Amino acid sequence: MVENNNSNNYKISLEKQNFAELPVGKNEDVEFSEELADEADRIAAERAAAADQRNERQ
């Protein structure tokens, strides 16, 4: 129960922060290595590409 309460407190603290001023990046400082990637890395790369596309349409 303590873990759930901490998680809720973290979410509440994030909601109070203003993230509108943060810069938008496109993973330019992250190098993706296919030979070192696992399935989670591949999924994350696909999700990041989809998020970049959505962001560019806005």
N, CA, C and O atoms as a GROMACS GRO file, in nm:
protein
  232
    1MET      N    1   0.082  -0.121   0.000
    1MET     CA    2   0.000   0.000   0.000
    1MET      C    3   0.086   0.127   0.000
    1MET      O    4   0.048   0.228  -0.058
    2VAL      N    5   0.201   0.121   0.065
    2VAL     CA    6   0.289   0.237   0.069
    2VAL      C    7   0.339   0.270  -0.071
    2VAL      O    8   0.348   0.387  -0.108
    3GLU      N    9   0.371   0.166  -0.150
    3GLU     CA   10   0.421   0.189  -0.285
    3GLU      C   11   0.316   0.260  -0.370
    3GLU      O   12   0.349   0.352  -0.444
    4ASN      N   13   0.191   0.219  -0.360
    4ASN     CA   14   0.083   0.283  -0.434
    4ASN      C   15   0.065   0.428  -0.392
    4ASN      O   16   0.042   0.514  -0.477
    5ASN      N   17   0.076   0.456  -0.263
    5ASN     CA   18   0.063   0.593  -0.213
    5ASN      C   19   0.177   0.679  -0.265
    5ASN      O   20   0.154   0.794  -0.304
    6ASN      N   21   0.299   0.626  -0.267
    6ASN     CA   22   0.413   0.701  -0.322
    6ASN      C   23   0.393   0.729  -0.469
    6ASN      O   24   0.426   0.837  -0.518
    7SER      N   25   0.340   0.632  -0.541
    7SER     CA   26   0.313   0.648  -0.684
    7SER      C   27   0.211   0.759  -0.706
    7SER      O   28   0.227   0.842  -0.795
    8ASN      N   29   0.106   0.761  -0.625
    8ASN     CA   30   0.004   0.865  -0.636
    8ASN      C   31   0.062   1.002  -0.605
    8ASN      O   32   0.030   1.100  -0.672
    9ASN      N   33   0.147   1.011  -0.503
    9ASN     CA   34   0.211   1.139  -0.467
    9ASN      C   35   0.299   1.188  -0.581
    9ASN      O   36   0.303   1.308  -0.609
   10TYR      N   37   0.370   1.097  -0.646
   10TYR     CA   38   0.457   1.133  -0.758
   10TYR      C   39   0.374   1.187  -0.874
   10TYR      O   40   0.410   1.288  -0.934
   11LYS      N   41   0.262   1.121  -0.904
   11LYS     CA   42   0.174   1.167  -1.012
   11LYS      C   43   0.119   1.305  -0.982
   11LYS      O   44   0.113   1.390  -1.071
   12ILE      N   45   0.080   1.329  -0.859
   12ILE     CA   46   0.026   1.459  -0.820
   12ILE      C   47   0.132   1.567  -0.833
   12ILE      O   48   0.103   1.677  -0.879
   13SER      N   49   0.257   1.536  -0.792
   13SER     CA   50   0.362   1.636  -0.802
   13SER      C   51   0.394   1.667  -0.948
   13SER      O   52   0.425   1.781  -0.981
   14LEU      N   53   0.386   1.567  -1.036
   14LEU     CA   54   0.408   1.592  -1.178
   14LEU      C   55   0.297   1.677  -1.238
   14LEU      O   56   0.323   1.761  -1.325
   15GLU      N   57   0.175   1.656  -1.193
   15GLU     CA   58   0.062   1.733  -1.245
   15GLU      C   59   0.075   1.881  -1.212
   15GLU      O   60   0.023   1.966  -1.285
   16LYS      N   61   0.142   1.914  -1.103
   16LYS     CA   62   0.156   2.053  -1.061
   16LYS      C   63   0.268   2.125  -1.136
   16LYS      O   64   0.279   2.247  -1.128
   17GLN      N   65   0.352   2.050  -1.209
   17GLN     CA   66   0.462   2.111  -1.280
   17GLN      C   67   0.419   2.154  -1.419
   17GLN      O   68   0.332   2.092  -1.480
   18ASN      N   69   0.480   2.262  -1.469
   18ASN     CA   70   0.451   2.312  -1.602
   18ASN      C   71   0.559   2.261  -1.697
   18ASN      O   72   0.674   2.306  -1.691
   19PHE      N   73   0.522   2.169  -1.785
   19PHE     CA   74   0.617   2.112  -1.879
   19PHE      C   75   0.611   2.179  -2.015
   19PHE      O   76   0.682   2.138  -2.106
   20ALA      N   77   0.529   2.281  -2.032
   20ALA     CA   78   0.512   2.345  -2.161
   20ALA      C   79   0.639   2.414  -2.210
   20ALA      O   80   0.657   2.432  -2.330
   21GLU      N   81   0.726   2.452  -2.120
   21GLU     CA   82   0.847   2.525  -2.158
   21GLU      C   83   0.964   2.434  -2.196
   21GLU      O   84   1.069   2.482  -2.236
   22LEU      N   85   0.946   2.302  -2.183
   22LEU     CA   86   1.056   2.211  -2.211
   22LEU      C   87   1.081   2.200  -2.361
   22LEU      O   88   0.986   2.203  -2.439
   23PRO      N   89   1.207   2.186  -2.402
   23PRO     CA   90   1.237   2.169  -2.544
   23PRO      C   91   1.191   2.032  -2.592
   23PRO      O   92   1.184   1.937  -2.514
   24VAL      N   93   1.161   2.022  -2.720
   24VAL     CA   94   1.121   1.896  -2.779
   24VAL      C   95   1.240   1.839  -2.854
   24VAL      O   96   1.298   1.906  -2.940
   25GLY      N   97   1.277   1.717  -2.822
   25GLY     CA   98   1.390   1.653  -2.887
   25GLY      C   99   1.345   1.536  -2.972
   25GLY      O  100   1.232   1.487  -2.960
   26LYS      N  101   1.435   1.491  -3.056
   26LYS     CA  102   1.405   1.377  -3.142
   26LYS      C  103   1.512   1.270  -3.130
   26LYS      O  104   1.553   1.211  -3.229
   27ASN      N  105   1.557   1.245  -3.010
   27ASN     CA  106   1.657   1.143  -2.984
   27ASN      C  107   1.789   1.169  -3.054
   27ASN      O  108   1.865   1.075  -3.079
   28GLU      N  109   1.818   1.295  -3.086
   28GLU     CA  110   1.942   1.322  -3.158
   28GLU      C  111   2.067   1.289  -3.075
   28GLU      O  112   2.174   1.270  -3.133
   29ASP      N  113   2.056   1.284  -2.945
   29ASP     CA  114   2.172   1.253  -2.862
   29ASP      C  115   2.174   1.107  -2.817
   29ASP      O  116   2.254   1.071  -2.731
   30VAL      N  117   2.087   1.025  -2.874
   30VAL     CA  118   2.078   0.884  -2.837
   30VAL      C  119   2.113   0.799  -2.959
   30VAL      O  120   2.054   0.815  -3.066
   31GLU      N  121   2.207   0.711  -2.941
   31GLU     CA  122   2.245   0.623  -3.052
   31GLU      C  123   2.179   0.488  -3.032
   31GLU      O  124   2.192   0.426  -2.926
   32PHE      N  125   2.108   0.442  -3.133
   32PHE     CA  126   2.039   0.313  -3.128
   32PHE      C  127   2.128   0.208  -3.191
   32PHE      O  128   2.171   0.224  -3.306
   33SER      N  129   2.156   0.103  -3.120
   33SER     CA  130   2.238  -0.006  -3.171
   33SER      C  131   2.150  -0.129  -3.191
   33SER      O  132   2.104  -0.189  -3.094
   34GLU      N  133   2.127  -0.166  -3.315
   34GLU     CA  134   2.043  -0.282  -3.346
   34GLU      C  135   2.101  -0.410  -3.283
   34GLU      O  136   2.026  -0.496  -3.237
   35GLU      N  137   2.232  -0.422  -3.283
   35GLU     CA  138   2.292  -0.544  -3.230
   35GLU      C  139   2.281  -0.556  -3.079
   35GLU      O  140   2.286  -0.666  -3.025
   36LEU      N  141   2.266  -0.442  -3.009
   36LEU     CA  142   2.252  -0.446  -2.863
   36LEU      C  143   2.107  -0.435  -2.817
   36LEU      O  144   2.077  -0.452  -2.699
   37ALA      N  145   2.017  -0.405  -2.910
   37ALA     CA  146   1.877  -0.381  -2.875
   37ALA      C  147   1.803  -0.511  -2.843
   37ALA      O  148   1.827  -0.615  -2.905
   38ASP      N  149   1.714  -0.502  -2.746
   38ASP     CA  150   1.624  -0.613  -2.719
   38ASP      C  151   1.484  -0.572  -2.765
   38ASP      O  152   1.467  -0.464  -2.823
   39GLU      N  153   1.386  -0.656  -2.741
   39GLU     CA  154   1.250  -0.629  -2.788
   39GLU      C  155   1.195  -0.499  -2.729
   39GLU      O  156   1.128  -0.423  -2.799
   40ALA      N  157   1.223  -0.473  -2.602
   40ALA     CA  158   1.175  -0.350  -2.538
   40ALA      C  159   1.235  -0.226  -2.605
   40ALA      O  160   1.168  -0.125  -2.621
   41ASP      N  161   1.362  -0.235  -2.645
   41ASP     CA  162   1.428  -0.123  -2.714
   41ASP      C  163   1.362  -0.098  -2.850
   41ASP      O  164   1.341   0.017  -2.889
   42ARG      N  165   1.330  -0.205  -2.921
   42ARG     CA  166   1.267  -0.191  -3.052
   42ARG      C  167   1.128  -0.128  -3.040
   42ARG      O  168   1.090  -0.041  -3.119
   43ILE      N  169   1.054  -0.172  -2.940
   43ILE     CA  170   0.920  -0.115  -2.917
   43ILE      C  171   0.932   0.032  -2.880
   43ILE      O  172   0.855   0.115  -2.927
   44ALA      N  173   1.028   0.065  -2.795
   44ALA     CA  174   1.048   0.204  -2.755
   44ALA      C  175   1.086   0.291  -2.875
   44ALA      O  176   1.039   0.404  -2.886
   45ALA      N  177   1.168   0.239  -2.963
   45ALA     CA  178   1.208   0.315  -3.083
   45ALA      C  179   1.087   0.339  -3.173
   45ALA      O  180   1.072   0.448  -3.228
   46GLU      N  181   1.002   0.239  -3.188
   46GLU     CA  182   0.880   0.256  -3.269
   46GLU      C  183   0.787   0.359  -3.207
   46GLU      O  184   0.731   0.443  -3.277
   47ARG      N  185   0.770   0.352  -3.075
   47ARG     CA  186   0.683   0.448  -3.006
   47ARG      C  187   0.738   0.589  -3.017
   47ARG      O  188   0.662   0.684  -3.034
   48ALA      N  189   0.871   0.604  -3.008
   48ALA     CA  190   0.932   0.736  -3.019
   48ALA      C  191   0.912   0.793  -3.159
   48ALA      O  192   0.884   0.912  -3.174
   49ALA      N  193   0.926   0.709  -3.261
   49ALA     CA  194   0.905   0.755  -3.399
   49ALA      C  195   0.760   0.798  -3.420
   49ALA      O  196   0.734   0.899  -3.485
   50ALA      N  197   0.667   0.722  -3.365
   50ALA     CA  198   0.525   0.757  -3.377
   50ALA      C  199   0.496   0.888  -3.304
   50ALA      O  200   0.419   0.971  -3.353
   51ALA      N  201   0.556   0.908  -3.188
   51ALA     CA  202   0.536   1.033  -3.113
   51ALA      C  203   0.593   1.151  -3.189
   51ALA      O  204   0.534   1.259  -3.189
   52ASP      N  205   0.709   1.133  -3.253
   52ASP     CA  206   0.768   1.240  -3.333
   52ASP      C  207   0.675   1.278  -3.448
   52ASP      O  208   0.658   1.396  -3.478
   53GLN      N  209   0.617   1.178  -3.512
   53GLN     CA  210   0.524   1.205  -3.624
   53GLN      C  211   0.402   1.282  -3.575
   53GLN      O  212   0.359   1.378  -3.639
   54ARG      N  213   0.346   1.240  -3.462
   54ARG     CA  214   0.230   1.311  -3.408
   54ARG      C  215   0.266   1.455  -3.373
   54ARG      O  216   0.187   1.546  -3.397
   55ASN      N  217   0.383   1.475  -3.316
   55ASN     CA  218   0.427   1.608  -3.276
   55ASN      C  219   0.445   1.699  -3.397
   55ASN      O  220   0.413   1.818  -3.391
   56GLU      N  221   0.497   1.645  -3.506
   56GLU     CA  222   0.519   1.725  -3.626
   56GLU      C  223   0.389   1.766  -3.693
   56GLU      O  224   0.384   1.870  -3.760
   57ARG      N  225   0.284   1.688  -3.675
   57ARG     CA  226   0.153   1.720  -3.734
   57ARG      C  227   0.083   1.834  -3.660
   57ARG      O  228  -0.007   1.896  -3.715
   58GLN      N  229   0.122   1.860  -3.539
   58GLN     CA  230   0.054   1.961  -3.457
   58GLN      C  231   0.100   2.100  -3.493
   58GLN      O  232   0.054   2.197  -3.435
   0.00000   0.00000   0.00000
